[in-house]
Amino acid sequence: MGLGSTAKKIQTVADTAEKLYARVNEMREQVDRLRDTVSTTEERVERVEAELAEQRALVAALAEEQGVDVESVLADAEAPAHPDDGERDDTADAASDDGGDGSTDAVDGSTA
C-alpha cells in the first residue's frame, strides 16, 4: 500500500470526522432549543392549570349561588355517549340551531 492511498484514506476519515462533528453540533443546538421549548411549555401549562383552578372555583361558587348541583352536572358530563346505540346527543344540535353565532331567526328578535 502506497503513501498516496494512505493519505487518501486519512483525508476521507478526516472529512467524515468533520461532517460528524458538524452534525453533533447541530444536534446539540436542536436539543438546547428543545429544552427551551419544553421549559416554556411547562411554564405555560402551569399558568393554564392555575387559571383553570381559579375558573373552576368561580364556576362552582356561581353554581352553588344559583342552586345548581355541581356533582350531578359533573357526573352527567362524565357519562360516555355511545352514538351507535341509537341515542343522540342533542346538546350539539341545540347549540347549532342559531348557526352558532347567537343570531336569531325570529322577526321580533326573540330566540326559539
Secondary structure in CASP SS format (residue, H / E / C, confidence):
PFRMAT SS
TARGET T0000
AUTHOR 0000-0000-0000
METHOD secondary structure of the structure
MODEL  1
M C 1.00
G C 1.00
L H 1.00
G H 1.00
S H 1.00
T H 1.00
A H 1.00
K H 1.00
K H 1.00
I H 1.00
Q H 1.00
T H 1.00
V H 1.00
A H 1.00
D H 1.00
T H 1.00
A H 1.00
E H 1.00
K H 1.00
L H 1.00
Y H 1.00
A H 1.00
R H 1.00
V H 1.00
N H 1.00
E H 1.00
M H 1.00
R H 1.00
E H 1.00
Q H 1.00
V H 1.00
D H 1.00
R H 1.00
L H 1.00
R H 1.00
D H 1.00
T H 1.00
V H 1.00
S H 1.00
T H 1.00
T H 1.00
E H 1.00
E H 1.00
R H 1.00
V H 1.00
E H 1.00
R H 1.00
V H 1.00
E H 1.00
A H 1.00
E H 1.00
L H 1.00
A H 1.00
E H 1.00
Q H 1.00
R H 1.00
A H 1.00
L H 1.00
V H 1.00
A H 1.00
A H 1.00
L H 1.00
A H 1.00
E H 1.00
E H 1.00
Q H 1.00
G C 1.00
V C 1.00
D C 1.00
V H 1.00
E H 1.00
S H 1.00
V H 1.00
L H 1.00
A H 1.00
D H 1.00
A H 1.00
E H 1.00
A C 1.00
P C 1.00
A C 1.00
H C 1.00
P H 1.00
D H 1.00
D H 1.00
G C 1.00
E C 1.00
R C 1.00
D C 1.00
D H 1.00
T H 1.00
A H 1.00
D H 1.00
A H 1.00
A H 1.00
S H 1.00
D C 1.00
D C 1.00
G C 1.00
G C 1.00
D C 1.00
G C 1.00
S C 1.00
T C 1.00
D C 1.00
A C 1.00
V C 1.00
D C 1.00
G C 1.00
S C 1.00
T C 1.00
A C 1.00
END
